[in-house]
Amino acid sequence: MFLFTFVFEANEHIQQNNLNDIDEDLIKRIGNDDMEALDIFYCDTERILYAYILALSKNHDMTIDIMQDTYIKLISASHLYKPMGKPLAWLFTIAKNLYYTKIKTVSRETNLEAIGVSGESTLSQITDLEDKMVLEEVMRILTEEERQIVILYAVSGMKHKEIAVLLDLKLSTTLSKYHRAIKKLRKNLEKRGISYDGK
């Protein structure tokens, strides 16, 4: 019901986390084999990283694999991190590069359509039927950039300004794409006979 509400409610007053609070020193500590720092960093970033990779891959199982690879890469490359105030952007860059590498590998080995949203197991972890329908529609009709913006906002609780910085877009562009994507989702869901009465 969470995603369903985001598409059909006009007001956007849902409380969001401040992702600027992620401590860059954690990465330095991870580079010094501090597993407590890794645990804290993981807890601070796992939900948003999941949402970001899911927006790219459109596949739960692939998302989990890439998340694991991202954290492994983070551990092995943390000594290379240069503090610039953007640890999340660095993490997203690692994840995006791993995603594109995986896509190249998978495309050589199998048909890309076989890993898409069409499989029932792809979204089987989502138990709320309405959220599942909305997420399937998000994956089916939105562009990659629209998916990233909507999922990062609705699922991860990022602010539009933070999304704009991470995706290297203007804030106005991010807001515009978000609102167009929500309208597109709402229209397509209503075409399928799915509407929200506000209750």
C-alpha positions in Angstrom: 0.0 0.0 0.0 3.0 2.3 0.5 3.9 2.7 -3.2 0.2 2.7 -4.2 -0.3 5.7 -1.9 2.6 7.6 -3.5 1.1 7.3 -6.9 -2.5 8.3 -6.0 -2.0 10.9 -3.2 -1.3 14.4 -4.4 0.3 15.6 -1.1 3.9 14.8 -0.6 4.3 15.4 3.2 5.7 11.9 4.0 8.6 12.2 6.3 12.0 11.5 4.7 15.5 10.7 6.0 18.3 13.2 5.6 20.9 11.3 3.6 23.5 14.0 4.1 24.0 12.6 7.5 26.0 9.6 6.2 29.4 9.9 7.9 32.3 9.8 5.4 34.6 8.7 8.2 32.9 5.4 8.1 34.4 4.6 4.7 37.9 5.5 6.1 37.2 3.2 9.0 36.0 0.4 6.7 39.4 0.8 4.9 41.0 0.1 8.2 39.0 -3.2 8.6 36.6 -1.7 11.1 33.6 -4.1 10.8 31.5 -2.0 13.1 31.8 0.9 10.7 30.8 -1.4 7.8 27.7 -2.5 9.8 26.7 1.2 10.5 27.3 2.2 6.8 25.3 -0.8 5.6 22.4 0.0 7.9 22.5 3.7 6.7 22.6 2.8 3.0 21.1 -0.6 2.3 17.5 0.5 1.6 18.5 3.4 -0.7 21.0 1.2 -2.5 18.4 -1.5 -3.0 16.0 1.0 -4.5 18.6 2.5 -6.8 19.8 -0.8 -8.1 16.2 -2.1 -8.5 15.4 1.0 -10.6 18.3 0.0 -12.9 17.9 -3.7 -13.0 14.1 -4.2 -12.6 14.9 -7.5 -11.0 15.0 -8.4 -7.3 17.4 -11.3 -7.5 19.9 -9.3 -9.7 19.5 -6.3 -7.3 20.5 -8.4 -4.3 23.5 -9.8 -6.2 24.7 -6.4 -7.3 24.1 -5.0 -3.7 26.4 -7.7 -2.3 29.0 -7.1 -5.0 28.8 -3.3 -4.3 29.5 -3.8 -0.6 32.3 -6.2 -1.3 33.8 -3.6 -3.7 33.3 -0.9 -1.1 35.3 -2.9 1.4 38.1 -3.6 -1.1 38.3 0.0 -2.5 37.5 2.0 0.6 41.1 3.0 1.0 40.8 4.8 -2.4 37.9 7.0 -1.3 38.6 10.7 -1.4 36.2 12.6 1.0 34.2 15.0 -1.1 31.0 15.1 0.9 29.3 12.6 -1.3 29.7 9.0 0.0 26.4 7.9 -1.4 27.3 9.2 -4.9 30.5 7.1 -4.7 28.5 4.0 -3.6 26.0 4.6 -6.5 28.8 4.9 -9.0 30.2 1.5 -7.8 26.7 -0.1 -8.1 26.0 1.4 -11.5 29.4 0.2 -12.9 28.7 -3.3 -11.4 25.2 -3.3 -12.9 26.5 -2.4 -16.4 29.3 -5.1 -16.1 26.7 -7.6 -15.1 24.4 -6.7 -18.0 27.2 -7.2 -20.5 28.0 -10.6 -19.0 24.3 -11.6 -18.8 23.6 -10.4 -22.4 26.3 -12.7 -23.7 25.0 -15.6 -21.7 21.2 -15.3 -22.0 18.3 -13.4 -23.4 17.9 -10.1 -21.4 14.1 -10.5 -21.5 14.4 -13.6 -19.4 15.7 -11.5 -16.4 13.0 -8.8 -16.7 9.9 -8.1 -14.7 7.8 -10.8 -16.5 8.8 -13.5 -14.1 6.4 -14.1 -11.1 9.4 -14.6 -8.8 10.9 -11.2 -9.7 8.6 -9.3 -7.4 7.6 -12.2 -5.2 9.0 -10.6 -2.0 6.4 -7.9 -2.2 3.3 -9.1 -0.4 1.0 -6.1 -0.8 -0.9 -6.7 -4.0 -1.4 -3.0 -4.7 2.3 -2.2 -4.2 3.2 -5.1 -6.5 0.9 -3.8 -9.2 2.4 -0.3 -8.9 6.0 -1.6 -9.0 5.3 -3.8 -12.0 3.9 -0.7 -13.8 6.9 1.4 -12.7 9.2 -1.2 -14.2 7.1 -1.7 -17.3 6.3 1.9 -18.5 8.9 4.3 -17.0 12.3 5.1 -18.4 15.4 4.2 -16.4 15.8 7.7 -15.2 12.1 8.1 -14.3 12.3 4.7 -12.4 15.4 5.9 -10.5 13.7 9.2 -9.5 10.4 7.6 -8.4 11.9 4.7 -6.6 14.6 6.8 -4.8 11.9 9.2 -3.7 9.1 6.8 -2.8 11.0 3.8 -1.5 14.2 5.3 -0.1 12.8 8.5 1.2 15.3 10.7 -0.5 14.5 14.3 -1.1 14.3 15.6 -4.7 17.3 17.8 -4.1 19.4 14.8 -3.0 18.2 12.8 -6.0 19.1 15.6 -8.3 22.7 15.7 -6.9 23.1 11.9 -7.1 21.8 11.6 -10.7 23.6 14.8 -11.8 20.4 16.6 -12.8 18.9 20.0 -12.1 16.4 20.1 -9.2 13.7 21.5 -11.6 14.4 18.6 -14.1 14.2 16.0 -11.3 10.9 17.5 -10.0 9.5 17.7 -13.5 10.4 14.1 -14.4 9.0 12.9 -11.1 5.6 14.6 -11.6 5.4 13.4 -15.2 6.3 9.8 -14.2 3.6 9.9 -11.4 1.0 11.2 -13.9 2.0 8.5 -16.4 1.7 5.8 -13.7 -1.6 7.1 -12.5 -3.0 7.2 -16.0 -1.8 3.7 -16.8 -3.1 2.2 -13.6 -6.5 3.9 -14.1 -6.6 2.4 -17.6 -6.2 -1.0 -16.0 -9.1 -0.2 -13.7 -7.0 0.5 -10.7 -7.8 3.7 -8.9 -7.4 5.1 -5.4 -10.3 6.5 -3.4 -8.2 8.0 -0.7 -9.2 5.6 2.0 
